[in-house]
Amino acid sequence: MLAMLEERETAARVRVEGLREEVARLAGVLEAAEIELDLRVIAREELVEALAVSAAESTAMTESEAEQETAPSPVPGSTVPPWRDGLPVTVLTPDYQRILGVLEERPSAGQGSLKAREIAVQLGLETTPAKVEGVRSKARRLAERGWLVQETSGMFSAGRRPVPLPDAGPSA
């Protein structure tokens, strides 16, 4: 009787180990799938942005029309407009506004810079590579458009600076 119970216990242990291995394998598959999803979201956002730039170039507005234009409401998947004086933060989608908010809450004396992983933590996101890369992509896009400052170390800080528009020609 004791031998039969030990045999069943051994079989149960083998099954538990097999299930643990399967769970570990599935966790790896899930992480890879999350990374792929985030990369596809980034690719779509980049395509939408490129199409918007192309459309803007084909329908160039005069300067007086640009001054009369009101700030558009943000739409998920919309592009990040270049920062300029008087442009409200509300033209950005909520994700971008949250990233700006995290960095603007930081003290400006030396501690205002954060890495993408630290921004993700402040936003309450998981620090999986996919989530951090999504935050990094958005912060980089904000920096390219003048809403943030990206340091050579890859850290981001609050700050606004005008950026040249792609069709503005060389500056003297």
N, C-alpha and C positions, 0 to 999 in steps of 0.2 A: 504494500500500500504506500509506504514512504517513497519507494523508488518511483512509483507512478506519479506522485505529487511533485517530486523533484524533476521528473521528465517534463511535466506540464509547465512548471516554473521556468525551466530552461527554454522551452518553446516560446513562452510569453516574453522572456527577455530578448530572444532573437527577433521576435516580431516588433517589440518596442524599438530596438536598435535600428531595424529596417525602416520603421516609420520616421525615426529621428533623421536618418540619412535622407529620406525622401523630402522631409520638411526643409532641411538645409539646402537641398538641390532646388526646390521650388522657390525658396527665398532668393537664391541667386538668379533664377529665371525671372522672378518678379522685378528685381532691381534692374536687370537688363532691359526689361520691357518698359519700365518707368523712364529710363534714360532715353530709349528710342522714342517714346511719346514726347518727352520734352524737346528732343532734337527736332521732331516733326512740327511741333508747335512753333519753335523758333524759326524753322524754315518757312512756315506759312506766314509768320509775321514779317519776315524779311521780304518775301515775295509781295505781300500786300504793300509794304513800304516802297519797294522798287516800282511797283505799278503806279503808286500814288505820285512818286517823283516823276515818272514818265508822263503821267497825265498832266501834272503841273507844268512840265516843260512844254507840252503841246498846246496848252491853253494858258499861256503867260498872261498874268494880270498886270495892269498898269499900276503905278504906285498910288494913284488916287483911289483906285478900287480897293487896294490892299488896306489903306487907311480906313476906308468906310466899312470894311468887313468886320462883323462882330465875331467874338470868340465862339468857335463851334463847341457843341456838347460832345464829351468823349463817348466813343462807341467802342465796345470790346473789339480788339483786333485793329483799331485805328492806329495811325502812325503818330510818332512823337514829333510835334512841330519844333523847329529851332526856337530857342528862347530869344525873346526880345523884350525891351522895356514895355511894361504895361500889359504883357500877356499873363493872364491869371493861371494859377496852378490847376484850376478846374478844367482846363482844356485837356488835361491828361486823364487817362483811365485810372480807376481806383488803385490798381496794383502799383502804377508808377507814382501816384500821390503818396501811397504808404511808404515807398522806398525813400522819397524825398523827405517825408515827415520824420522817419527814423534818423536820417542824417542831420536834419535841421534841429532836432532836439538835443544833439550832442554839443558839448561846450566847444567853442572855437579855438581855445588855447591848447593846441597840441593833441587833444584827445578827440578831435572831430572826425578823424579818418577811421573807416571800418573796412574790413575785408568782406567779400560777398557772403562768406559763411556766417560772419558776425551779424550782417544785415538780416540774413535768413533767420537766425536765432531771435533777433529783436522782433521780427515779424511773426514769430511763433510757428515757423515752418520746421519740418523735419530737416535734418542736415544731411540728407542723402545727396549723392553727387548730382542727381538729376535736378533736385530742388535748388541746390546752390548754383548750378549752372544757369538755371532759369533766372535767378536773381541777378547773377553776374551779367547775363545778357541784357537784362532790362537796365541795370545800372550803367553798363557801358553805353547803351543807346542814349540814356539821359545825358551822359558825359559828352558824347559826340554831338549832341544838340545844344549843349551849353547849359543844361539844367543842373549838372553836377560837375565836380572836378575829379578827374581820375589821375592819381599820382603814378609815377613810373613803377612803384612797387606793386601796383594793382589794387591799391586801396582807393576808396571813394570818400569824398567829403562834400559838404554843402558849399555851394557857391554858384553864382550865375556869371556867365560870360557870353557875349554875343559871338555867334559863329557865322562864318561867311556862307552864304547860300550857294548851292552848287552852280547855278547859272549866273552868278553875280560877276564873273570874270575876275582877272587878277587884280589884287589891290596894290596901290602904289606906295 
